[in-house]
Amino acid sequence: MALLLAFVTVGCDVDKTEEGRMPDLDVDVSGDPGKMPAYDVEGPDVDVSMEEKRVDVPDVDVNMKEKEMSVPDIDVSVPDDNE
């Protein structure tokens, strides 16, 4: 999965389309909120197909048996609305 993520990340073409700027350091909420830069991201073209291959796979038999053990028991108490 990490290899696939690395491949997709490296295969992207990112072009910055607009400059960003930081907001004014003003506590006034109605002031200029600033703006994030804009980017055009174009990912790689990936073609996935299926093909028949012969591979060795393990043949595993699982025998289930019942066993008594300690398990967590969680009780959640929600406070009343009138408190």
TORROKOL-809425 format. One line per field, with one value per residue: x, y negated, z of N, C-alpha, C, O, CB in turn. Coordinates in steps of 0.02 Angstrom, whole numbers, plus 32768, in hexadecimal, padded with zeros to 4 digits. Atoms other than C-alpha are relative to their C-alpha. Glycine has a CB too. Layout:
// residues N
n.X: X | ...
n.Y: Y | ...
n.Z: Z | ...
ca.X: X | ...
ca.Y: Y | ...
ca.Z: Z | ...
c.X: X | ...
c.Y: Y | ...
c.Z: Z | ...
o.X: X | ...
o.Y: Y | ...
o.Z: Z | ...
cb.X: X | ...
cb.Y: Y | ...
cb.Z: Z | ...
END
This chain:
// residues 83
n.X: 802A | 7FD4 | 7FE0 | 8032 | 8008 | 7FC4 | 8002 | 8033 | 7FE9 | 7FC8 | 8019 | 802C | 7FE6 | 8021 | 7FF0 | 801D | 8025 | 8010 | 7FD9 | 8025 | 7FE6 | 8013 | 8030 | 7FE7 | 8002 | 8031 | 802F | 8042 | 801A | 801A | 7FC7 | 7FEE | 7FF1 | 7FC7 | 8012 | 7FD3 | 7FED | 8025 | 7FD5 | 801C | 7FDD | 8011 | 7FE3 | 7FEB | 8031 | 7FF1 | 802A | 8000 | 8020 | 7FFA | 7FE3 | 7FFC | 7FBC | 7FFE | 7FD5 | 8006 | 8020 | 8005 | 8041 | 8003 | 803C | 8007 | 802D | 801D | 801A | 801A | 7FD4 | 8018 | 7FCC | 8018 | 8007 | 8018 | 8047 | 8001 | 8040 | 7FFB | 8038 | 8008 | 801F | 8044 | 8004 | 8012 | 7FCA
n.Y: 803B | 8039 | 8006 | 801D | 8047 | 8022 | 8004 | 8030 | 8042 | 8014 | 8004 | 803A | 803E | 8037 | 8042 | 8035 | 802B | 8040 | 800D | 8006 | 8036 | 7FF9 | 8033 | 8035 | 7FED | 802C | 7FD8 | 8010 | 7FC7 | 8016 | 8013 | 7FD6 | 7FBD | 7FE1 | 7FD6 | 7FC8 | 7FFC | 7FCF | 7FD3 | 7FCE | 7FC1 | 7FCE | 7FC0 | 7FD4 | 7FD3 | 7FBC | 7FCD | 7FC2 | 7FC9 | 7FBF | 7FCB | 7FC1 | 7FEA | 7FC7 | 800F | 7FD3 | 801F | 7FCF | 7FE0 | 8005 | 7FE8 | 801E | 7FDB | 802D | 7FE2 | 8032 | 8009 | 8035 | 8031 | 8042 | 8031 | 803F | 800E | 8049 | 8020 | 8048 | 8024 | 8043 | 802C | 8018 | 8043 | 8033 | 800D
n.Z: 8000 | 7FFE | 8042 | 802D | 7FED | 8016 | 8049 | 8014 | 7FED | 802C | 8044 | 8009 | 801B | 7FDB | 8019 | 7FD8 | 802D | 7FE2 | 7FC3 | 7FC2 | 7FD5 | 7FBA | 7FEB | 7FD5 | 7FB9 | 7FE2 | 7FD9 | 8018 | 8024 | 8040 | 802B | 8039 | 7FE6 | 8022 | 8039 | 800C | 8046 | 8027 | 8025 | 802E | 7FF5 | 8032 | 7FEC | 8037 | 801B | 7FEA | 8020 | 7FD9 | 8024 | 7FDF | 8028 | 7FDC | 7FEF | 7FD1 | 7FC7 | 7FC7 | 7FC6 | 7FCA | 7FF2 | 7FB7 | 7FDF | 7FBE | 7FD4 | 7FCE | 7FC3 | 7FD1 | 7FC7 | 7FD4 | 7FF2 | 7FEA | 8036 | 7FE4 | 7FFC | 7FFB | 7FF4 | 8009 | 7FE1 | 801E | 7FCE | 800E | 801E | 7FCF | 7FD0
ca.X: 8000 | 808E | 80E3 | 8042 | 802D | 80E1 | 80C9 | 8029 | 8076 | 8114 | 80AE | 8047 | 8063 | 803E | 803A | 8021 | 7F9A | 7F84 | 7FEF | 7FB5 | 7FC4 | 7FBB | 7F2D | 7F4B | 7F75 | 7ED9 | 7E66 | 7DD1 | 7D66 | 7D1C | 7DCB | 7E1F | 7E1F | 7EB2 | 7EB9 | 7F05 | 7F68 | 7F11 | 7F5E | 7F36 | 7F62 | 7F67 | 7F82 | 7FCE | 7F66 | 7F5C | 7F1B | 7EEA | 7EC5 | 7EB1 | 7F17 | 7F1E | 7FBD | 7FE9 | 802E | 804F | 7FDB | 7FD3 | 7F45 | 7F15 | 7E99 | 7E58 | 7E0E | 7D99 | 7D77 | 7D18 | 7D7F | 7D4C | 7DAE | 7D9E | 7D5E | 7D3A | 7C8B | 7C6B | 7BD8 | 7BBD | 7B51 | 7B13 | 7AEE | 7A3A | 7A05 | 79C8 | 7A70
ca.Y: 8000 | 7F89 | 7FB0 | 7F89 | 7EE5 | 7EB6 | 7EDE | 7E78 | 7DE5 | 7DE3 | 7DF8 | 7D59 | 7CBA | 7C23 | 7B75 | 7ADD | 7A74 | 79E7 | 7997 | 79A1 | 791B | 7919 | 78BD | 7818 | 7830 | 77D6 | 7818 | 77C9 | 785A | 77F3 | 77D3 | 7826 | 78E3 | 7905 | 797E | 7A2A | 7A46 | 7AA6 | 7B3D | 7BA8 | 7C5D | 7CDD | 7D90 | 7E1C | 7E88 | 7F37 | 7FCA | 8063 | 8108 | 81BC | 824E | 8305 | 833E | 83DF | 83BC | 8426 | 83FC | 844C | 84C6 | 849D | 84FD | 84A3 | 8507 | 849F | 84CA | 846E | 8428 | 83C1 | 8320 | 8270 | 81ED | 8133 | 8101 | 8047 | 7FE9 | 7F34 | 7EC2 | 7E28 | 7D93 | 7D58 | 7CBC | 7C63 | 7C64
ca.Z: 8000 | 802B | 7F86 | 7F28 | 7F88 | 7F63 | 7EA9 | 7E9D | 7EFB | 7E90 | 7DF1 | 7E0E | 7DAE | 7E1D | 7DD4 | 7E44 | 7DF1 | 7E6C | 7EF5 | 7FA8 | 802C | 80E8 | 813F | 8195 | 824D | 8284 | 830C | 82B7 | 8278 | 81EB | 81A3 | 810D | 812B | 80B7 | 8026 | 8007 | 7F66 | 7EDB | 7E85 | 7DED | 7E13 | 7D89 | 7DC1 | 7D5B | 7CE7 | 7D31 | 7CCC | 7D32 | 7CDD | 7D13 | 7CD4 | 7D03 | 7D5D | 7DB9 | 7E67 | 7F00 | 7F92 | 803E | 8064 | 8118 | 8181 | 821C | 82A9 | 8315 | 83CA | 8451 | 84E0 | 8579 | 8592 | 85D9 | 8560 | 857C | 85B1 | 8595 | 85E0 | 85AC | 8618 | 85BC | 862E | 863D | 85DC | 8679 | 86D5
c.X: 802C | 8023 | 7FD0 | 7FF6 | 803D | 8000 | 7FCE | 8017 | 8037 | 7FE6 | 7FD2 | 8025 | 7FDA | 8019 | 7FDE | 7FDF | 7FF2 | 8029 | 7FD2 | 801A | 7FE5 | 7FCE | 8024 | 7FFB | 7FD4 | 7FCD | 7FB9 | 7FE7 | 7FE6 | 8038 | 800B | 8014 | 803C | 7FE9 | 8035 | 8014 | 7FD7 | 8031 | 7FD7 | 8029 | 7FE7 | 8024 | 8013 | 7FC5 | 8014 | 7FCE | 8007 | 7FDB | 800B | 801F | 8006 | 804A | 7FFA | 8032 | 7FF4 | 7FE1 | 7FFA | 7FB8 | 7FFC | 7FBD | 7FFE | 7FCD | 7FE9 | 7FEB | 7FEC | 802D | 7FE4 | 803A | 7FE1 | 7FFF | 7FE7 | 7FB4 | 7FFA | 7FB8 | 800A | 7FC2 | 7FFF | 7FDF | 7FBA | 8002 | 7FF5 | 8036 | 8029
c.Y: 7FC1 | 7FF5 | 7FE2 | 7FB6 | 7FD8 | 7FF8 | 7FCB | 7FB9 | 7FE7 | 7FF5 | 7FC5 | 7FC6 | 7FC7 | 7FBE | 7FCC | 7FCE | 7FBB | 7FF8 | 7FFC | 7FC4 | 800C | 7FC9 | 7FCA | 8016 | 7FCE | 802C | 7FF3 | 8039 | 7FEC | 7FEB | 8031 | 8046 | 8021 | 802E | 8036 | 8000 | 8036 | 802A | 8029 | 803F | 8032 | 8040 | 802B | 8029 | 8047 | 802F | 8041 | 8035 | 8040 | 8031 | 803F | 8012 | 803C | 7FEF | 8033 | 7FD9 | 8034 | 801B | 8006 | 801B | 7FE3 | 8028 | 7FD0 | 8028 | 7FC8 | 7FFF | 7FC7 | 7FD2 | 7FBF | 7FD1 | 7FBF | 7FFA | 7FB5 | 7FE8 | 7FB5 | 7FE0 | 7FB9 | 7FD3 | 7FEA | 7FBA | 7FCA | 7FF6 | 7FC5
c.Z: 8000 | 7FBD | 7FCD | 800D | 7FE8 | 7FB4 | 7FE9 | 8011 | 7FD2 | 7FB9 | 7FF4 | 7FE3 | 8021 | 7FE6 | 802C | 7FD1 | 801C | 8040 | 803C | 8027 | 8046 | 8012 | 8029 | 8049 | 8026 | 8024 | 7FE9 | 7FD3 | 7FBB | 7FD0 | 7FC7 | 8019 | 7FDF | 7FC9 | 7FF9 | 7FB6 | 7FDD | 7FD7 | 7FCF | 8009 | 7FCD | 8012 | 7FC5 | 7FE6 | 8013 | 7FDF | 8028 | 7FD7 | 8027 | 7FCF | 802B | 800B | 802F | 8036 | 8037 | 803A | 8037 | 8006 | 804C | 8018 | 8046 | 8027 | 8037 | 803D | 8030 | 803D | 802A | 8011 | 8015 | 7FC4 | 801F | 7FFE | 800E | 800A | 7FFC | 801F | 7FE5 | 8034 | 7FEB | 7FE5 | 8035 | 8035 | 7FEA
o.X: 801E | 802E | 7FE4 | 7FF2 | 8035 | 8013 | 7FDE | 800C | 8037 | 8002 | 7FBB | 8061 | 7F9E | 8056 | 7FA1 | 8000 | 7FE0 | 8030 | 7F98 | 804F | 7FAE | 7FCF | 8059 | 7FCB | 7FED | 7FB6 | 7F8C | 8006 | 7FE7 | 8029 | 7FE2 | 8043 | 8050 | 7FAD | 8071 | 7FEC | 7FC0 | 8065 | 7F9D | 8066 | 7FAB | 8062 | 8001 | 7F94 | 804C | 7F92 | 803F | 7FA3 | 8035 | 8012 | 800D | 8071 | 7FCA | 806D | 7FBF | 7FF8 | 7FF4 | 7F88 | 801D | 7F88 | 802F | 7F94 | 8012 | 7FCF | 800A | 8042 | 7FCE | 8070 | 7FA4 | 802F | 7FC7 | 7F94 | 800D | 7F8C | 8036 | 7F8A | 802D | 7FAD | 7FAB | 8031 | 8009 | 8028 | 8059
o.Y: 7F91 | 7FBD | 7FB8 | 7F8E | 7FA1 | 7FC3 | 7FA3 | 7F8B | 7FAD | 7FCC | 7FBC | 7FBC | 7FBF | 7FB1 | 7FCF | 7FB2 | 7F8E | 8028 | 7FE6 | 7FA9 | 8028 | 7F93 | 7FD6 | 8038 | 7FA7 | 805D | 801A | 8048 | 8014 | 7FD2 | 805D | 804C | 8057 | 8035 | 8029 | 7FEB | 8065 | 8010 | 8039 | 803E | 803F | 8043 | 801B | 8034 | 805D | 8027 | 805A | 802A | 8043 | 802F | 803A | 8011 | 8041 | 7FE4 | 8051 | 7FA3 | 8070 | 7FF7 | 8031 | 8007 | 7FE9 | 8031 | 7FB7 | 805F | 7F92 | 8033 | 7F94 | 7FE9 | 7FB5 | 7FCC | 7FC1 | 8011 | 7F9F | 7FF9 | 7F99 | 7FF2 | 7F92 | 7FE8 | 7FE4 | 7F94 | 7F90 | 7FD8 | 7FB2
o.Z: 7FDC | 7FA8 | 7FA5 | 7FDF | 7FCE | 7F9A | 7FBD | 7FE9 | 7FBE | 7F95 | 7FBB | 7FF0 | 8015 | 7FE5 | 8034 | 7FA4 | 7FF6 | 8065 | 8037 | 8017 | 804F | 7FF5 | 8045 | 805C | 804E | 8009 | 7FFC | 7FA0 | 7F8D | 7F99 | 7FBC | 803F | 7FF5 | 7FBC | 7FFD | 7F8C | 7FFC | 7FC1 | 7FDD | 8000 | 7FC7 | 8010 | 7F8C | 800A | 8005 | 7FE5 | 8030 | 7FC0 | 8054 | 7F93 | 8068 | 7FDC | 8055 | 8029 | 803B | 804C | 8028 | 7FFB | 8069 | 7FFF | 806B | 8012 | 805D | 8037 | 8030 | 8056 | 800F | 8024 | 800C | 7F9E | 8053 | 7FCE | 8044 | 7FE3 | 801C | 800C | 7FF0 | 8051 | 7FB0 | 7FF3 | 802A | 8068 | 800C
cb.X: 7FD1 | 8034 | 8018 | 7FBD | 7FF7 | 8040 | 7FEC | 7FBD | 801A | 8037 | 7FDB | 7FDF | 7FFA | 800E | 7FEC | 8036 | 7FC0 | 7FB4 | 8028 | 8004 | 7FEB | 803F | 7FC7 | 7FDA | 8048 | 7FDD | 8008 | 8000 | 7FC8 | 7FCF | 803F | 803A | 7FC4 | 802D | 7FFA | 7FDF | 804B | 7FCD | 8027 | 8001 | 7FF5 | 8013 | 7FD0 | 8038 | 7FFA | 7FFC | 8014 | 7FDF | 801C | 7FBA | 8046 | 7FDB | 802A | 8012 | 7FF3 | 8045 | 7FB9 | 8016 | 7FF9 | 800B | 7FFE | 7FEB | 8022 | 7FC4 | 8035 | 7FB7 | 804A | 7FE0 | 802E | 802C | 7FD0 | 8020 | 7FDB | 801F | 7FE2 | 8007 | 8007 | 7FD5 | 802C | 7FD6 | 7FC9 | 7FBF | 802E
cb.Y: 8000 | 8009 | 8045 | 8025 | 7FF9 | 8025 | 8044 | 800F | 8001 | 8035 | 803D | 7FEC | 7FFE | 8006 | 7FF7 | 7FDD | 8021 | 7FF9 | 7FBE | 8040 | 7FBA | 7FFD | 801F | 7FBD | 8002 | 7FD2 | 7FF0 | 7FBC | 8021 | 7FC7 | 7FFA | 7FE0 | 802C | 8025 | 7FD7 | 8043 | 800F | 7FDC | 802F | 7FE6 | 801B | 7FE9 | 8026 | 8030 | 7FF9 | 8006 | 800A | 7FF7 | 8006 | 801A | 7FEB | 8038 | 7FC6 | 8043 | 7FB7 | 801E | 7FE3 | 7FE1 | 8046 | 7FB7 | 804E | 7FB5 | 803F | 7FD8 | 802F | 8010 | 7FF2 | 801D | 7FF5 | 7FE3 | 8019 | 7FC5 | 802B | 7FDF | 8014 | 7FEC | 7FFF | 8002 | 7FC2 | 8003 | 7FFE | 8011 | 803E
cb.Z: 803D | 8038 | 7FE8 | 8007 | 804C | 8016 | 7FE3 | 8023 | 8049 | 8001 | 7FEF | 8043 | 7FB1 | 804D | 7FB6 | 802D | 7FED | 800E | 7FF8 | 802A | 7FE5 | 802E | 8029 | 7FF5 | 801E | 7FCB | 804A | 7FD9 | 8027 | 800A | 802A | 7FD7 | 7FF6 | 8031 | 7FBF | 8014 | 7FF9 | 7FD1 | 8030 | 7FB5 | 8049 | 7FB8 | 802D | 8016 | 7FB1 | 804E | 7FB6 | 8045 | 7FB7 | 8019 | 7FE2 | 7FD8 | 8021 | 7FDB | 801A | 8014 | 7FED | 8043 | 7FDB | 8018 | 8002 | 7FFB | 801E | 7FE3 | 8021 | 8014 | 7FEB | 8040 | 7FC2 | 8039 | 7FC8 | 7FDB | 8038 | 7FC1 | 8046 | 7FB5 | 804E | 7FBE | 800C | 8040 | 7FCC | 8022 | 8008
END
